[in-house]
């Protein structure tokens, strides 16, 4: 996609804008031990999935409302340690508010709270777990974000997933090895480097009068 054709930027949150992977790993492994499950198998199964889908997959016999409360308590102990990746705040503030959104498997309230707590702007368009009928890897979240921004998905740049939505994907290897992100159109070793590229794309868009 030509830089001037870019219409919007869609960001994942966990592991892309905010360093949460270690905390999520501790929480899910702790939950697994409480429920007599293999911690590593549980952690592997959580990747990219909504919490509701994880519970349905791993513990369908348990009351999901009760398990959400347990997980909320475990996560509350981790929240103070969350931090934004270097370059995240500057990148997001360099983009006009109507040109970007976040798409995440996390729920709406903690997503907004984490963005604010880590000093990141909170966008008007946030597609969270409650906003879709199918979690990732379904493209529904990215397609919904594109629709709310009134932009063709083919004109969206996604950071970090979204191939199935027909978007251009900029992957960030902050919590994944580059080889794991080989299907992305471009892979960057850090958000700072991705940010420089995205800023250049946005400037090109302005230069072309888009």
C-alpha positions, 0 to 999 in steps of 0.5 A, a space after each residue: 500500500 502506498 503511504 499516501 493511501 493510508 487512512 487510519 492506524 489500528 493498534 493492539 494494546 497488550 504487548 504493543 503499546 503497554 508492556 503487559 506480557 509478563 504480568 499476564 503470564 504470571 496471572 494465568 499461571 497462578 490461575 492455572 495452579 489454583 485450578 489444577 491445570 498445567 500453567 504452561 499449557 494454559 499460558 500458551 492457550 491464552 495467546 491473543 484470545 479474549 478472557 471469556 473465550 479462554 475460560 470457555 476453552 479451558 474450564 467450561 465446567 466453572 462459573 465464568 463470573 466467579 473466574 473473572 473475579 479471581 482473575 481480576 484480583 490477580 491482575 489488580 496486584 499487577 496493574 501498578 507495574 504496567 508501563 508504556 513501551 518507549 515511544 508509545 506516547 509520542 507516537 500516539 500524540 503525533 497522530 490526529 485523534 480521528 485517525 487511530 483506534 485501539 483493538 484489543 482482546 482485553 475488556 473496555 474498562 481495564 483497557 481505558 484505565 491502563 492507557 490513562 495510567 501509563 500516560 497514553 492518550 485514550 482514543 475515542 474508538 476502542 474495540 474491546 472484548 465486549 464489542 465483538 462476537 468473535 475474538 482474535 484471530 477473527 478480523 472482526 475487531 479490526 473491521 469494526 474499528 475501520 468501520 467506526 473510523 469510516 475508513 476502508 480496511 485496505 487503507 488501515 495500518 495495523 500494529 501488530 496483527 490483522 492480516 485476516 482483515 485485509 489490512 497492512 500489518 506492522 508487527 513489533 517484536 517487543 514480546 514476540 520473536 521476529 520469526 513468529 511475526 513472519 506473516 506481517 508485511 513489515 516487522 520492527 524490533 521495537 515500537 520506537 522504530 515502528 513509530 518512526 515509520 508510522 510518523 513518516 507514513 502520516 507525514 506523507 499522507 499530509 503532504 499528499 493532501 489526504 
